[in-house]
Amino acid sequence: MTKKCEFKKKNGERCGADAQTGQGLCVFHDPDKASEGSRARRAGGLTRSRPAAVLPFDTPDHPLGDTNQVSALLADSINRLRRGQLDPRVANAMGYLASVLLKALESGRIEDRLAHLEAVVRGKGGTDTDEFEFTSAKESAQ
C-alpha cells in the first residue's frame, strides 16, 4: 500500500495524496518542490490562455456536395494533420462535422429515392393523394 502524505491541513485533516517514494510528503507539500509547482501552475495558466485554433482566413472553401467530395476533404485533412500543418483540434471538429454532413447527405439521397418511388406509384395507381396506406402481407391477404 502506498504511503500517504503527512501534511496536515488547516482543519486538522491529513492530505490524501500519495507521498513521494522515500519521503513523507507529496509533491504538492514538499518544500523542495515548491518552485517546480509554481512554475508548472504558471505554465498551465499560459497554455490555457492560448488562442483558438483556426484555419487562415484565406483558406479556400472545399466543395461538399456529395460523399466523394467529403471524402476528399477528409483525406486532405488527414494528410495535413500528419504533416503537422493542421491543428488536431481543427481536424477533430472537421471530422465530427463531416460525419454529420455525410449522414445528412445519405438522408437526402433516401428522401429523393422515396419521392421518386412515390411518383412512380402515383403514376401507375392513378391516385392523387400525398399519403399512402401501407399494409402488411397478412392484411392484404384478407
Secondary structure, DSSP 8 states (H G I E B T S, - for coil): ---B---B-TTS-B--SB--TTSSS-TTT-GGGHHHHHHHHHHHHHHHT-------TT------SSHHHHHHHHHHHHHHHHHT-S-HHHHHHHHHHHHHHHHHHHHHHHHHHHHHHHHHHHHHH----S------HHHHH-
